[in-house]
């Protein structure tokens, strides 16, 4: 079965590639975490990059990394800073939904650059997709992932994607040590979008919700038992979101029994007759592979392949 486009999908704009000896900015738009700055700078320097740490990274306001004003100012400042070549988030947690209705999307669009994060950062991926229209990256964050001694594919996937070594027509690499599972076979072409399932559901009914038409949905989550995953997926079904999808790529759902999860996925998606592939190592897992949000892709669930159908970065 092949799910073919019912309308023309305009590709999201690619962003400038991360240059060699580039400058990477780090911001904390969600929760707080202690950053070992010297270690972070040394880690980046060993790979040929410099690091610029924005002020909110060092702040803490209970469960937030600084006030809304501080976190929003850092987001805007990192995009506006012409010296910063890419922006990576410190960690997830909670906090990005509080910023959405105050973001200057025109500023972001006019200064588009690689923006990387996952978990709570999903809200920013969805909002940027809808209102700024450039590719962002569901990928590792600085503290838990790059500085967290995760397996090598975490780092190689991150840099290969941002440097432009993964081009249109490339099959996205997935480690053979982690087998993928075909839930529903078939081929679909569409825009890859999504992230943390809880955040996708939390934005429903807002101006920042997932625009699901023609989308290949990527989902992942952590600390949610099976019945809550069921509830979140049911929420999307009742909202009419799932019926607009062309396919589904399921990432890591940490803490949930794999067999039980696959049964739930089949119950949820089989009636929709769209391809579904599960087990992709992206999210709260090790390794944590980078995925281009908003990019056109081809999902072949039967062959267990995800193929990039557009360039996601442009080299100068």
LODREN-992518 format. One line per 10 residues: number of its first residue (from 1); for each residue y negated, z, x negated of C-alpha. Coordinates in Angstrom, 2 decimals. Layout:
BEGIN
NUM = Y Z X ~ ...
//
This chain:
BEGIN
1 = 0.00 0.00 0.00 ~ -3.45 -0.90 -1.27 ~ -6.59 0.62 0.24 ~ -9.20 -2.10 -0.03 ~ -12.97 -1.70 0.29 ~ -14.36 -1.98 3.80 ~ -17.89 -2.28 2.46 ~ -19.49 -3.02 -0.91 ~ -19.77 -0.02 -3.18 ~ -22.75 -0.08 -5.53
11 = -21.81 1.50 -8.85 ~ -23.64 4.62 -9.93 ~ -25.87 3.98 -12.91 ~ -24.34 4.61 -16.32 ~ -26.19 7.00 -18.61 ~ -27.11 6.64 -22.30 ~ -24.17 7.36 -24.58 ~ -24.17 10.47 -26.74 ~ -25.30 9.17 -30.15 ~ -23.92 10.33 -33.46
21 = -25.91 13.30 -34.77 ~ -27.32 13.76 -31.28 ~ -28.83 16.86 -29.74 ~ -26.94 18.63 -26.96 ~ -28.80 21.03 -24.69 ~ -27.05 24.00 -23.11 ~ -28.21 25.54 -19.82 ~ -26.85 28.22 -17.50 ~ -27.55 27.07 -13.92 ~ -24.97 29.40 -12.37
31 = -23.49 32.66 -13.66 ~ -24.23 34.59 -16.87 ~ -22.16 34.80 -20.03 ~ -22.74 36.10 -23.53 ~ -23.16 33.19 -25.92 ~ -22.36 33.58 -29.61 ~ -25.19 31.28 -30.63 ~ -24.31 31.11 -34.32 ~ -20.72 30.19 -33.49 ~ -21.83 27.58 -30.96
41 = -24.27 25.97 -33.39 ~ -21.62 25.93 -36.14 ~ -19.05 24.39 -33.77 ~ -21.43 21.58 -32.84 ~ -22.60 21.06 -36.42 ~ -18.99 20.64 -37.56 ~ -18.75 17.72 -35.14 ~ -22.05 16.18 -36.16 ~ -24.27 17.51 -33.39 ~ -27.18 19.89 -32.98
51 = -27.56 22.40 -30.16 ~ -30.66 23.39 -28.21 ~ -30.22 26.56 -26.15 ~ -32.56 26.87 -23.17 ~ -34.05 30.30 -22.38 ~ -32.05 31.13 -19.24 ~ -28.81 31.13 -21.24 ~ -29.80 34.56 -22.58 ~ -30.80 36.03 -19.22 ~ -28.80 37.94 -16.62
61 = -29.76 38.82 -13.06 ~ -26.67 40.55 -11.69 ~ -24.19 37.71 -10.93 ~ -26.76 35.02 -11.83 ~ -27.88 33.76 -15.23 ~ -31.50 34.62 -14.61 ~ -33.64 34.10 -11.54 ~ -33.59 30.91 -9.51 ~ -36.92 29.95 -11.10 ~ -35.58 30.40 -14.63
71 = -32.39 28.43 -13.98 ~ -34.23 25.64 -12.16 ~ -36.85 25.40 -14.91 ~ -34.13 25.06 -17.54 ~ -32.41 22.29 -15.55 ~ -35.67 20.38 -15.24 ~ -36.72 21.06 -18.83 ~ -33.40 19.88 -20.26 ~ -33.63 16.57 -18.41 ~ -37.31 16.13 -19.23
81 = -36.82 16.86 -22.94 ~ -36.67 13.43 -24.59 ~ -34.99 14.90 -27.68 ~ -31.98 16.16 -25.71 ~ -29.23 13.53 -25.54 ~ -26.79 15.38 -23.25 ~ -26.69 18.58 -21.21 ~ -23.71 20.91 -21.07 ~ -23.46 23.96 -18.84 ~ -22.63 27.36 -20.30
91 = -20.25 28.41 -17.52 ~ -19.70 28.31 -13.76 ~ -19.48 31.38 -11.56 ~ -22.04 31.08 -8.79 ~ -25.65 30.03 -8.42 ~ -26.14 26.26 -8.32 ~ -26.26 25.92 -4.50 ~ -29.37 28.13 -4.53 ~ -31.20 25.47 -6.53 ~ -30.36 22.31 -4.59
101 = -33.34 22.14 -2.23 ~ -35.79 22.66 -5.12 ~ -34.50 20.08 -7.59 ~ -36.82 17.23 -8.59 ~ -34.29 14.41 -8.31 ~ -36.86 11.81 -9.31 ~ -37.33 13.63 -12.61 ~ -33.56 13.66 -13.14 ~ -33.23 9.97 -12.21 ~ -36.04 8.95 -14.57
111 = -34.48 10.91 -17.43 ~ -30.78 10.33 -16.76 ~ -28.43 11.52 -19.50 ~ -24.89 12.91 -19.68 ~ -24.61 16.10 -17.63 ~ -21.37 18.05 -17.96 ~ -19.76 20.98 -16.17 ~ -17.29 21.98 -13.45 ~ -16.48 24.78 -11.00 ~ -19.80 25.93 -9.45
121 = -21.46 22.96 -11.18 ~ -19.76 20.81 -8.51 ~ -22.77 21.36 -6.24 ~ -24.99 19.68 -8.83 ~ -22.57 16.77 -9.26 ~ -22.62 16.15 -5.50 ~ -26.40 16.45 -5.23 ~ -27.12 14.23 -8.23 ~ -24.70 11.62 -6.89 ~ -26.44 11.54 -3.51
131 = -30.08 11.77 -4.58 ~ -30.29 10.53 -8.19 ~ -27.45 8.00 -8.30 ~ -26.24 8.25 -11.89 ~ -22.85 9.13 -13.34 ~ -22.24 12.78 -14.26 ~ -19.19 14.33 -15.90 ~ -16.74 16.87 -14.53 ~ -15.76 18.32 -17.86 ~ -15.58 21.28 -20.20
141 = -18.27 23.90 -20.45 ~ -19.44 25.47 -23.65 ~ -18.16 29.03 -23.51 ~ -14.77 28.93 -21.78 ~ -13.68 25.48 -22.92 ~ -15.20 24.07 -26.09 ~ -15.55 27.47 -27.76 ~ -12.39 28.76 -26.08 ~ -9.80 27.16 -28.36 ~ -8.41 24.95 -25.63
151 = -5.93 22.19 -26.47 ~ -7.27 19.16 -28.34 ~ -7.34 16.78 -25.36 ~ -10.17 18.91 -23.93 ~ -12.43 18.05 -26.84 ~ -11.25 14.49 -27.46 ~ -11.56 13.52 -23.78 ~ -15.07 14.99 -23.70 ~ -16.40 13.18 -26.77 ~ -14.55 9.90 -26.14
161 = -16.08 9.67 -22.67 ~ -19.62 10.56 -23.73 ~ -19.64 8.39 -26.83 ~ -18.60 5.30 -24.89 ~ -15.12 4.93 -26.34 ~ -13.72 4.82 -22.79 ~ -14.87 1.54 -21.28 ~ -14.46 -0.41 -18.06 ~ -10.81 -1.40 -17.76 ~ -9.56 1.65 -19.69
171 = -6.67 3.68 -18.33 ~ -7.80 7.29 -18.55 ~ -5.46 9.13 -20.89 ~ -3.39 11.99 -19.53 ~ -1.16 14.16 -21.76 ~ 2.53 13.37 -21.31 ~ 3.33 17.07 -21.63 ~ 1.91 17.54 -18.13 ~ 3.72 15.19 -15.71 ~ 1.82 13.82 -12.74
181 = 3.26 13.78 -9.21 ~ 2.93 10.98 -6.67 ~ 2.30 12.63 -3.29 ~ 1.62 9.34 -1.50 ~ 2.03 5.99 -3.33 ~ -0.49 3.19 -3.19 ~ -3.52 1.72 -4.91 ~ -7.15 2.45 -4.04 ~ -10.49 1.31 -5.40 ~ -13.48 3.57 -4.90
191 = -16.04 5.95 -6.32 ~ -14.57 9.05 -7.97 ~ -16.36 12.13 -6.69 ~ -15.68 15.76 -5.94 ~ -14.84 18.80 -8.02 ~ -14.20 22.35 -6.93 ~ -12.77 22.35 -3.40 ~ -14.53 25.57 -2.39 ~ -17.91 24.14 -3.38 ~ -17.22 20.83 -1.63
201 = -16.52 22.77 1.57 ~ -19.51 25.07 1.05 ~ -21.93 22.13 1.02 ~ -20.58 20.62 4.26 ~ -23.26 20.53 6.94 ~ -26.06 20.49 4.36 ~ -28.08 17.54 3.02 ~ -26.04 17.84 -0.20 ~ -22.56 17.43 1.23 ~ -20.08 14.94 -0.15
211 = -20.84 11.39 0.93 ~ -17.17 10.54 1.43 ~ -17.39 6.89 2.49 ~ -15.39 4.83 0.02 ~ -14.66 7.80 -2.22 ~ -11.59 8.69 -4.23 ~ -11.79 12.44 -3.88 ~ -11.09 14.68 -6.85 ~ -10.33 18.33 -6.04 ~ -9.46 21.44 -8.06
221 = -9.76 25.18 -7.54 ~ -8.89 28.65 -8.84 ~ -8.19 32.09 -7.37 ~ -7.56 30.64 -3.93 ~ -4.14 31.35 -2.34 ~ -2.34 28.55 -0.55 ~ -3.57 29.49 2.93 ~ -7.18 29.25 1.74 ~ -6.54 25.83 0.21 ~ -5.08 24.88 3.60
231 = -8.17 26.22 5.35 ~ -10.54 24.33 3.03 ~ -8.67 21.05 3.48 ~ -8.51 21.60 7.25 ~ -12.27 22.16 7.24 ~ -12.77 18.77 5.58 ~ -10.35 17.12 8.00 ~ -12.06 18.54 11.08 ~ -15.46 17.56 9.67 ~ -14.26 13.95 9.51
241 = -14.53 13.82 5.72 ~ -10.91 13.08 4.85 ~ -10.72 10.06 7.16 ~ -13.43 8.31 5.13 ~ -11.59 8.60 1.81 ~ -9.76 5.81 -0.02 ~ -7.60 8.07 -2.16 ~ -7.21 11.56 -3.60 ~ -6.76 12.82 -7.16 ~ -5.68 16.46 -7.29
251 = -6.51 18.45 -10.38 ~ -5.43 21.92 -11.35 ~ -5.12 24.43 -8.50 ~ -4.64 27.55 -10.57 ~ -2.42 30.29 -9.23 ~ -0.76 28.28 -6.45 ~ 2.96 27.47 -6.45 ~ 3.32 23.77 -7.27 ~ 6.06 23.00 -4.76 ~ 4.20 24.72 -1.92
261 = 0.97 22.93 -2.87 ~ 2.65 19.53 -2.90 ~ 4.09 20.22 0.55 ~ 0.63 21.08 1.88 ~ -0.88 17.97 0.28 ~ 1.75 15.75 1.89 ~ 1.18 17.38 5.29 ~ -2.57 16.87 4.95 ~ -2.80 13.35 3.56 ~ 0.34 11.48 4.69
271 = -1.16 10.74 8.15 ~ -4.16 9.11 6.46 ~ -2.00 6.54 4.62 ~ -4.00 6.75 1.40 ~ -2.70 7.17 -2.15 ~ -2.59 10.72 -3.51 ~ -1.81 11.69 -7.10 ~ -1.47 15.35 -8.14 ~ -1.33 17.32 -11.36 ~ -4.33 15.88 -13.21
281 = -5.38 18.32 -15.93 ~ -9.01 18.83 -15.01 ~ -10.60 22.05 -13.86 ~ -9.76 25.65 -14.66 ~ -6.90 24.67 -16.96 ~ -5.93 23.93 -20.53 ~ -6.42 21.14 -21.43 ~ -9.44 20.35 -19.27 ~ -9.99 16.59 -19.22 ~ -13.36 14.96 -18.57
291 = -13.78 12.80 -15.44 ~ -16.79 10.58 -14.60 ~ -18.23 11.60 -11.24 ~ -19.72 8.73 -9.24 ~ -17.94 6.07 -11.30 ~ -15.93 3.24 -9.78 ~ -12.21 3.67 -10.49 ~ -8.83 2.36 -9.43 ~ -6.23 4.96 -8.51 ~ -2.60 3.78 -8.69
301 = -0.69 6.79 -7.41 ~ 2.70 5.09 -7.69 ~ 2.18 4.16 -11.34 ~ 0.37 7.47 -11.94 ~ -2.69 5.81 -13.42 ~ -6.44 6.19 -13.10 ~ -8.38 3.16 -14.37 ~ -12.11 3.07 -15.03 ~ -13.73 0.07 -13.33 ~ -17.23 0.40 -14.76
311 = -18.89 1.51 -17.96 ~ -20.13 5.08 -17.53 ~ -22.34 5.23 -20.63 ~ -24.45 2.60 -22.39 ~ -24.83 2.55 -26.15 ~ -28.32 1.97 -27.47
//
